[in-house]
Amino acid sequence: MIAYVVRRLLGMVPSLLLASVIVFSFIHMIPGDPAQMMLGDLATPEQVAALRESMGLDRPVYVQYALWLGGVVRGDLGNSIFFHQPVSEVILDRAETSLFLAVMSIVLVIAIGIPVGVISAVRHNSGLDQCVSAASMFFASIPTFWLGLNFMALFSVALGWFPTSGFPSVLKSGDWSNLRYLVLPAVTLAAPNSALIVRLTRAGMLDIANADYVRTARAKGLSDFTVNVRHVFRNSLIAVVSALGFTFVALVAGTVVTETVFSLPGVGRLVVESLLRRDYPTIQGIILVVAFLYMFINLLVDLSFALLDPRIRYS
């Protein structure tokens, strides 16, 4: 197991290197000049050229990439052009919101998606199963911005139960009650993702329910509860766990619409803001961190398969 983990970690190095080349190349293909945007339309060409030189943007692209990659290897993602501070600090400032939101959302996804999917599979073809399937399709197809706005109108404006927007830092203030600001955004994100987990859980259990070893367990006289929990549900979890892992990373990095609706200072909004400002170092740093997070979560998901299925061995 240890040798497998070491190989996977070493295998991340060329993948991250390739990701860095792709990210750097595509970012520099985006139309627009950071120096021009910082100085405004009234700046003279001489002023723009001087600022480009001071930021190193006048050098060849491969030289800029080599300098940036050298800093990344040393743990330095560069300095933000707009925020005038290290990119790592900019990301950390926004990471708190995205991480709390992702954790709250994934907890709701697990608490709703898996139990409802199990019930739907156990009651296959019943009226309850049909209702669950219809509800899953409904929530999976609803745009998150529409759902978030309606939640805000009902629970914030009409009932006054939750704040409408923003998120005061929990770590800086020490006030954990600030998490109430993330309740509505978390529910908004959990609704469509829960629908996916419901469908995966249901489909996985129904696929395994007809396996020979399940029929053998029933023939031995085991109760339906024991068969469904020990033999059907556990062996259907591999696809669900895989989906949950990638869903979590997507919630950390890609909740742009929801963060915009609720005015949350998260990583998703930071990506959009940095793109609009042509803040190259910040965009590159975020995408590289997200790429590493995807690879690391993928490793954890693969390792969890050995716990779920004893037939899987890593060496």
N, C-alpha and C positions, 0 to 999 in steps of 0.2 A: 504493500500500500504506500509506504513512504517513498519507494523508488518511483512509483507511478506519479505521485504528487510532484516529486522533484522534476521528472521529465515534463509534466504538464506545465510547470512553472517556467522551465527553461524554454519550452515551446512557445510561451507567450512573447518572448523577446523578439523573434523575427516577425511575429504577427503585429506587435506594437510598432516595430520599425516600418513595416509596410503601411500600417494605418497612418503613421506620422507623415510618410511621403505623400500619401493620397490626400490627407487633410491639408497639408501645407500647400500642395499644388493647387487644389481646388479653391482654397481660400484666396489665394493670390490671383485667381482668375475672375473673382467677383469684380464687376465694374465699380469704379469709385476710388478716390484717393483719400486715405486717412488724414494726410496733412491738409488737404484742401477742405475737408469737412471740419477739421478742428479750427482752422483760421477763418472759414466763412467765404462767401462769394466776393467779398470786398478785398480779399488779400491779393497782393501783387504776385506775379510769377516768381519773383526773386525771393519773397518771403516763403512761398510754398516750397521752393527748391531748398532753401536753407533749413526749413523744418524737416524735410525729407532726409536731408543729409544728416541732421542731428539724430534722427530716429533710425538711421541705417537703411532706409527704404530705397536709397539710390544705388545700392550695391546689387550685383547679380543675384537672382533668386537662389541659385545653388549655394552662394556664400551665406545668404540670410538663413537658409535651411541648416547649413552646417553649424552656424553659430547658435541657432535655436536648439538644435539637437544636442549640441554640447552642453548647453545649459540644462536641458531636460535630464540628461544622464547624471548631472550633479544635483538634481532635485530642484532646479530653478526653471519654472515655466515662463519666465520673462516678466516684463512689467506691462500693465494695462495702459494702453494709449489714452483712454478716456478717464479712467479712475486714478491714474498716476500712483499706483501702488502695485506690489507683486500680484501676479495673476492668482497664485495659490491663496492669498488672503482674500481676494475678490470672490473666488469660488467658495471658500470656507464661510464667508459671510452669508452667502445665499444657500449653502448646503443645508444649514439647520432647518430652514423652512421645508425644503424638498424632502429631506430625510424623515422629518416628523410626519409630513403629509403622506409619504409613501408607506411608512410603517402603519399608520392609522388606516390607510386604505387597504393594505394587504391583509390586515387583521380582519377587517370587515368582509373582504372578499372570501377569506377562508371560513369565517364564521357563518356566512350566508351560502356561499357557493357549494361547499362540500356537503353539508347536511341536506340542503334542498336537493342536490343532485342524487344523493343516496336515496332519499325518500321517493324521488321521481323514478329511479331505477327499480326500487323494490315494488312500487305500485305501477309497474309498467302497463301502459294501455288503459289505465283507469282515468276517470274524470279528473282526478288530482294531477296525474301525469300530463294530461293535455293542457290543463291550466298553467302548470309550471313551464311547459314548453312554450306556450304562447307568451307568458310573461317574460321568459328569457329572450325570445326573439324581439319583443317590444323594447326592453331595456338595452339590448345590444344594438338596436338601430337608432336609438334616440341620440341626437347630438348633445355632447356634454355641455356646450354653452347654453343651450335651451333648458336643459335640466337644471343647471346651476342657477340661471336667472329665475326660474320658477321656485326653486328651493329658497333663494334669497327673498323673493317677494312674499312667500308664505311664512317661512320660519323666522325671518329677520325683520321684515317691514310690517307684516300683518300681526304676527304673534310676539315678536320681540324676544325670541328665545336665544338667538345667536347673533353675534356681530355680523355686519354686512361685508366688511372687507378688512384687509391689513392683517398683520401678524406680529405683535410685539415679541421680541426674543425671549424665549424661556430660559436659555442658558445664561444670558446676561442679567436678567431680572431675577431669576430664581423663582418666578411665579408660574407654577405649572397650570394654573387656571387659564393661562393664555392659550392653552390648547383648544379651548372652546372656539377660537377663531378658525380652527381647521376642521371642525366637525362637518359643516356643510360641504366644503371642498372635498373632504374624504368620502362622504356619502355620494357625492356627484361622481367621483372617479370609481368608487366601488360598484356602482350600479351596472355599468356595461361590462366591467371585468368579472363581476360575480356571475353574470349571465354566461360568459365563456366557460367558467369553471363548472357551473351547473351542467352545461352541455357535455363537457369533457368527462366529468364524473359519471354522468348517466350513461353516456356511450361506452365508456370503459367497463363499467359494471355489467352492462347488457352483453357486451362482447365476451366477457369471461364467464358469465352465468351459464353458458351452454358448453363450457369446457368439460372434458371427461372427468377430471379430478373433482369438479364441483358436483357432477351427477353421482360420483362415487361417494362423496361426503354425505349427500342426501340419502343415498341408499343405505349408508351405515346407521341412519337414524338420527343424525345430528339435527338440532333445531334450526329453523330458518335464520334466527338471529346469529347463531354461531357460524353458519355457512356464509351468510352475507358479510359478516364482519371479518372473520379469519381467512376466508378463502377468496371471496369475491372482491370486497372493498380494498383489502391490502394489496392485492395483485393488480388492481386497476389504478393505483396511485402514481405509477411512474410517469405517465403522460401528464397527470395533474400537477405533480411536483415540478416537472420541467416547465410547464406553462406558468406556474407561480413564480419561478425564478426569473424568467425573462419579463414577466409582468412587473415585478418589483423594480427591476432596472429601468424599465420604461416609465414607471411612475416617478422615479427619482429624476430622470433626465428629460422626459418628454411631455410634461403636463402644462404646455404653454397656454392652451386655451383656458383651462380651469384657473391657472394662476393669474391670467389676465382678467377674467370675469370677477374674481374675488380680490384683485389687486394684491396678490401675494408676492413678496420679494424672493422668488425661488430661482432655481437654476434654469428652468425653461424660459422664463422671461429674460434672464440674463443673456441667453443665447440670442434671442430675437433682438434685444437692445444692442448687443455687440455687433450683430450683423448690420444693423442699420447705421451704426457709427463706424463701421469698418475697423473695429478694434481687433486686428488680426491676432495678437498674442492671447487675448482672452478666449476667442473662439477656438483657437488651436488647443489651448490648455483644457478647455471644457470637453471637447470631443475626445482628446487623448485620455482624459480621466474616465470618461464614460466607456470608451473602448476597453480600458483595463477592467472596469467594473463588470462589463458584460463577460469578459473572459474569466474573471474570478468567480462570478456567480455561476457560470457554466461549469466550472470545476467543482464547486460545492454541490451543484445539482447532480453531476455524474457520481460523486462520492456517495450521495444519499441513496442512489440506486442500489448500492451494495447492501444498505440497511433494509431496504424495502423488499429486495429479491435475493434470497440466499444463494441463488444460482450464479449471480454476478460476482466475479472475483477480479480484483485489480492486482497486477504484479509488475 
